Amino acid sequence: MNQNTNQNNTYGVFELKRIYSKNYLIGIVGAIVLHLFLIVAYLIISPPEEKSRDAEKLQIVTYVELGPPPSIIPNEPPPGVVASKPTFGNLKAAKKGEETSEFEVPKNSAPVGDVKVVAPKPVEKKPEPVDETYYVAVDMMPEPFGGIEKMQQNVNYPAEAKKEGIVGKVLVKAFINENGEVTRAEIVKGLGYGCDEEALWVVKSTRFRPGKKNGKPIKVQLTIPVSFKSN
């Protein structure tokens, strides 16, 4: 034990331990002071351009200084560009005693009366041709609603024919259209004594089922017998 102690004293171990804390503190303080000195020196010696750049970076711009935003309309001129004056409709100062006009019309302009507006011509639609032919024979001939017997019930035997004892049939040619209406009627064979007029009236007053050809209603002429006899 004594031998180790003597050796430590010989090499200065205890002396080193005693002054270690003091030297460590001095080193730390010295390092801090050196760094502070270098920072202050850099700030003092740095060029003015770098300072101005830092100032520009930190410059605060207000909303008013920015100005209005750019226009999104493509035809609107950019700020600072003055639009050209119109070539027509320049303002004219009125003189005393003369007729005034809001605008001054250029001398070389054409008068309004020379402008001709031509309206487009309407397209005329040609009407479809109408078949006015009354056919004699078709697939399905017209017939009165209720049959000939129903039509015959509407016949009034004229008094003059009854007095003279006239009996027989009046043949009436009826022209029947696609709607089953009698458009025209004429006597083919008559009896007289008022029978012909009565037969025409009965046929014209009767509604028919229209005739058909190829399944389509068509105009037909039909000879219809109207009987006159005493009951």
Phi, psi and omega in degrees: 000313180295325180296318180295322181294318180297321180295319179296321178294324182297316183272001176075033182293314183293325179294322179294318180295327184289322184263004183296312182297321181294316181294324179297317180293321180295320181296318180295314180297319179297320179296319180295316181297321181295317180294320178296321179297317180295320180295315180297319180295321179295319180293326182283320187272346185300146183296151179295335180297318180294324177297318181294324177296318178296323179293322178294322179296327183267004182291132181260124180255128180277166181295326181293323181290336181291327181084178182290152179291158179294148181287145177264357179277123186293329184276350182283131181294147179294161179302139179093348180262123182272128180292145180289149180287144180294148179276349181232141177085034177291141179293141182232132180285135181279142176259157183291129176088357180248158180293140183254153176220145183294327182233155174258116182279130178301149184292326184274003181284146181284141178294154183295329183295341181279349181277123181249128178253117182258119179285142179295141180286132179292143180281121181276127177268125179283128179293145179292139180296137181256129180279110181264012181279131174261113186279151181269319182235123178226176182297319180228116182281152177295154175211148181293147174295124184092353177091174180297324180300320178296317179295322182295333179293341181273359182279129174256120182290116183301144182296322181294319179291325178293321181295321182273355179072034181279126175226158179144199182234139173257127179265121183243127174269117182253137176255110188249128182273188184293340180267001180082017180262142177275110181274334181202149178215145180215154182277127174267318178214124184244173178244340184077191179057032178088353181290324182295315180296320180294320180296318177298318181295317181296315182294316180294333181274355184266138176262134185247154164284127186294153174286157183226145175225123185057034178079005183244133178302143185212159178285137183220143170254133189222134176267123187242129176273132176243120186268141174232121178205152179279140181278000000 
